[in-house]
Amino acid sequence: MPDSTRGKQGMALVAGDAHPELARDIAGLTEAHLIPTSVSAFADGETRVRIEADVQDADLYIVQPTSPPTNERLVTLALIADAACAAGAARITAIVPYFGYARQDVRKSTGEPRSARLAARLLRVAGIDRLVALELHSPALESAFEMPLMHLQADELMLPVIRSWGIRDLVIVSPDAGGLKRAQRYASALQASLAVVAKGRPRPDIAVPLQVLGEVSGRTCLIVDDMASTGGTILGAAEALLNAGAKEIHALFIHAVMAAGALERIGARSVRRIITTDSVPSAPHPRLEVISIAPLLARCLVRLRGEA
């Protein structure tokens, strides 16, 4: 029989299979009881989950970013939520610091699905009452969720790190027009100049930089983006900045959803510092500094618990 939780009315934390280390870090900063969950698969790849504790009447939080393989992580999250519903959890909150399918927030042509909206609907149907996400690809995606959404920003984690560098000629750079608002936040908080790289995207995961809008000649540039996948956007922006006379280039992205070899390509080129968060697991790299989001999420959980 499953073990009992510490007080059925308490806060229980379930770690999915995507990032158990993050769940443990959050549990260590809160009064949440981390309960065991098993995730396995049948021979044909079909996912099977089991919550190994009594969660009846519990305020349950599931930690599961939908990092690669995105489809499997999303389905596992939905299955854990359904298992918790069947077990009688009082309320289910999904902690999804990286929400996959966020790039597919609009239909660009006839015949395409509303992928982000469908993924959000799947989680609602699975029984999730509310969701916590970090730096969604587009703020407009908030309207896709059919449950309350707490949309967090990583500024309070990243800004102290950037200030510690002591750069006096800093220019914050958005690698495209879509990320301009995020770059503006950083530029305003750091009292730095702002620039943007205009680019085209002939096909998915391929970005072609066009020109730099803003003064970067002889300056130190920090490229700020929500995520890095192939590294192409950062490398393209870095090349455009160097061609425009930039002195030094650093990069910041929130989600390190890195394809094989992407970090090596970025690190081997002109980008000196790279900082990101542990919203998804990332492999160590000598130029990569990973900032923990556990304190931010722990404070969020405590706040949500107080609102219950």
C-alpha positions in Angstrom: 0.0 0.0 0.0 1.2 3.6 -0.6 2.8 5.5 2.3 0.8 8.2 4.0 1.7 11.9 3.5 2.5 14.1 6.4 -0.9 15.5 7.1 -3.4 15.2 4.3 -4.2 18.9 4.4 -0.5 19.8 3.9 1.5 20.8 0.8 2.7 17.9 -1.2 5.3 18.1 -3.9 5.5 15.5 -6.7 8.6 15.3 -8.9 8.0 14.2 -12.5 10.7 12.6 -14.5 11.9 15.8 -16.3 13.8 17.5 -13.5 13.7 15.7 -10.1 16.7 17.8 -8.9 14.7 21.0 -9.1 11.8 19.4 -7.2 14.2 18.4 -4.4 15.6 21.9 -4.3 12.2 23.4 -4.0 11.2 21.0 -1.3 14.3 21.9 0.7 13.2 25.5 0.7 9.6 25.0 1.7 7.5 22.9 4.1 6.4 20.8 1.2 6.6 17.0 1.6 8.3 15.4 -1.4 6.4 12.2 -2.2 7.7 9.4 -4.3 6.4 8.9 -7.8 7.4 6.2 -10.3 7.5 6.8 -14.1 8.1 3.9 -16.3 7.1 2.6 -19.8 5.7 -0.5 -21.3 7.6 -2.3 -24.0 5.9 -0.3 -26.7 6.9 3.0 -25.1 3.5 3.8 -23.5 4.1 5.8 -20.3 3.0 4.5 -16.9 3.0 6.5 -13.7 2.1 5.8 -10.1 2.1 8.2 -7.1 3.5 6.2 -4.3 1.7 8.0 -1.5 -1.7 8.9 -0.2 -2.5 12.3 -1.6 -6.2 12.5 -0.7 -7.2 16.1 0.3 -3.6 17.3 -0.3 -2.6 20.6 -1.9 -0.5 19.0 -4.6 2.3 20.6 -6.7 3.7 18.7 -9.7 7.2 19.8 -10.9 7.6 18.9 -14.5 9.1 21.2 -17.1 8.3 20.0 -20.6 11.9 19.8 -21.7 13.0 17.4 -24.4 11.6 15.0 -25.2 8.8 17.5 -25.0 5.9 15.2 -26.0 6.8 12.6 -23.4 7.2 15.1 -20.6 3.8 16.7 -21.5 2.0 13.4 -21.5 3.7 12.3 -18.2 2.6 15.6 -16.6 -1.0 15.0 -17.7 -0.9 11.4 -16.4 0.4 12.4 -13.0 -2.3 15.0 -12.7 -4.9 12.5 -13.7 -3.5 10.0 -11.1 -3.7 12.7 -8.4 -7.3 13.6 -9.3 -8.2 9.9 -9.1 -6.5 9.7 -5.7 -8.5 12.6 -4.3 -6.1 15.5 -4.2 -7.9 18.7 -3.1 -6.1 20.9 -5.6 -3.4 20.4 -8.3 -0.9 23.0 -9.3 1.6 22.3 -12.2 5.0 23.8 -11.8 6.1 24.0 -15.5 9.0 26.4 -15.6 9.6 25.6 -19.2 6.4 25.2 -21.2 6.8 23.4 -24.5 4.8 24.3 -27.5 5.0 28.0 -26.4 6.6 28.9 -29.8 3.5 27.7 -31.6 1.1 30.2 -30.0 -0.5 31.4 -33.3 -1.4 29.8 -36.6 0.7 31.2 -39.3 -1.2 29.5 -42.1 -4.2 27.4 -42.9 -3.8 23.8 -41.9 -1.7 24.4 -38.8 -2.9 23.5 -35.3 -3.1 25.9 -32.3 -0.5 23.8 -30.6 0.1 25.9 -27.5 -3.6 26.2 -26.9 -4.1 22.5 -27.3 -1.2 21.6 -24.9 -2.7 24.0 -22.3 -6.2 22.4 -22.8 -4.8 18.9 -22.3 -3.4 19.9 -18.9 -6.7 21.4 -17.9 -8.6 18.3 -18.9 -6.1 16.2 -17.0 -7.3 17.9 -13.8 -4.7 20.7 -13.3 -6.3 23.6 -11.4 -3.6 26.2 -12.0 -0.2 26.4 -13.5 3.1 28.2 -12.8 5.4 29.0 -15.7 8.6 31.0 -16.1 9.1 33.4 -19.0 6.7 32.1 -21.6 7.9 32.6 -25.2 5.1 35.1 -25.7 3.0 37.0 -23.1 0.1 36.6 -25.5 0.2 32.9 -24.6 -1.4 33.6 -21.2 -4.8 33.7 -22.9 -4.4 30.1 -24.0 -4.7 28.7 -20.5 -8.1 27.7 -19.3 -6.9 27.7 -15.6 -5.3 30.4 -13.4 -1.7 31.1 -14.5 1.1 32.5 -12.5 3.6 33.8 -15.0 7.0 34.4 -13.4 10.0 36.4 -14.7 13.6 35.7 -14.0 14.8 39.3 -13.7 15.3 39.2 -9.9 17.7 36.2 -10.4 19.6 37.4 -13.4 20.0 41.1 -12.7 22.3 40.7 -9.6 24.6 38.5 -11.7 24.9 41.0 -14.5 25.5 43.8 -12.0 28.3 41.8 -10.5 30.2 41.9 -13.8 30.7 45.7 -13.3 30.4 46.5 -17.1 30.2 50.2 -17.6 29.5 50.3 -21.4 26.8 47.7 -21.4 24.2 47.4 -24.3 21.3 45.0 -23.8 20.4 43.4 -27.1 17.3 41.7 -28.2 18.1 39.1 -30.9 14.7 39.8 -32.6 11.8 42.1 -32.4 9.7 39.6 -30.5 12.0 39.8 -27.5 12.2 43.5 -27.3 10.0 44.0 -24.2 12.2 41.6 -22.2 15.3 43.4 -23.4 13.7 46.7 -22.4 13.1 45.5 -18.9 16.7 44.6 -18.5 18.0 47.8 -20.0 15.8 49.9 -17.8 16.8 48.0 -14.6 20.5 48.2 -15.5 20.3 51.7 -16.9 21.9 50.4 -20.0 21.5 51.2 -23.7 19.2 49.0 -25.9 19.7 47.5 -29.3 17.8 45.0 -31.4 18.9 42.6 -34.2 16.3 42.5 -37.0 16.1 39.0 -38.5 14.2 36.8 -40.8 13.2 33.2 -40.2 12.9 31.3 -43.6 12.0 28.1 -41.8 11.6 26.7 -38.2 14.9 26.8 -36.1 16.7 28.8 -38.8 17.2 32.5 -38.1 18.9 35.0 -40.5 20.1 38.3 -39.0 19.5 41.3 -41.1 20.8 44.4 -39.3 21.5 45.9 -35.9 19.3 48.8 -34.7 21.1 50.7 -32.1 24.6 51.9 -31.3 26.9 49.0 -30.4 30.3 50.0 -31.9 33.0 49.7 -29.3 30.5 48.6 -26.6 30.0 45.4 -24.6 26.8 43.6 -25.6 24.5 41.3 -23.7 22.1 39.3 -25.8 18.9 38.5 -23.8 16.5 35.9 -25.0 13.9 33.5 -23.5 15.5 30.3 -24.8 18.2 28.8 -26.8 17.7 25.6 -28.8 20.1 25.2 -31.7 22.1 28.3 -30.7 21.5 29.8 -34.2 19.7 32.9 -33.0 22.5 33.8 -30.5 25.3 33.1 -33.0 23.5 35.0 -35.8 23.0 38.0 -33.4 26.6 37.8 -32.3 27.9 37.8 -35.8 25.7 40.9 -36.7 26.9 42.7 -33.5 30.6 42.0 -34.4 30.0 43.2 -37.9 28.6 46.4 -36.3 31.7 46.9 -34.3 30.8 45.4 -30.9 33.7 45.0 -28.5 32.6 42.0 -26.5 29.5 39.8 -26.4 27.8 37.9 -23.7 24.5 35.9 -23.8 21.6 35.3 -21.4 18.7 33.0 -22.0 16.2 31.7 -19.5 15.6 28.2 -20.9 18.6 26.0 -22.0 16.6 23.8 -24.3 19.8 22.9 -26.1 20.1 20.6 -29.1 23.2 18.4 -29.3 26.3 20.5 -29.9 24.6 23.9 -29.5 26.5 24.9 -26.4 29.8 23.9 -28.0 29.0 26.1 -31.1 28.1 29.1 -28.9 31.2 28.6 -26.6 33.6 28.2 -29.5 32.6 31.4 -31.1 32.8 35.0 -29.9 30.3 34.7 -27.0 32.4 35.0 -23.8 29.9 34.5 -21.0 26.6 32.5 -21.1 24.1 32.5 -18.3 20.9 30.6 -18.0 18.6 29.1 -15.4 18.0 25.5 -14.3 14.4 25.6 -15.6 15.5 22.5 -17.6 18.5 20.2 -16.9 21.6 21.3 -18.7 25.0 19.7 -19.2 28.0 21.4 -17.6 30.0 23.7 -19.8 33.0 25.9 -18.9 31.4 29.1 -20.2 27.9 28.3 -18.9 26.7 29.7 -15.6 23.5 28.2 -14.3 21.3 30.2 -11.9 18.9 28.2 -9.7 15.2 29.1 -9.9 14.4 27.0 -6.8 14.2 30.1 -4.5 11.9 31.9 -7.0 9.6 28.9 -7.2 9.7 28.2 -3.5 8.5 31.8 -2.8 5.8 31.4 -5.4 4.5 28.2 -3.7 4.5 29.7 -0.3 2.5 32.7 -1.7 0.0 30.4 -3.4 -0.3 28.3 -0.3 -1.2 31.5 1.7 -3.9 32.3 -0.8 -5.6 28.9 -0.4 
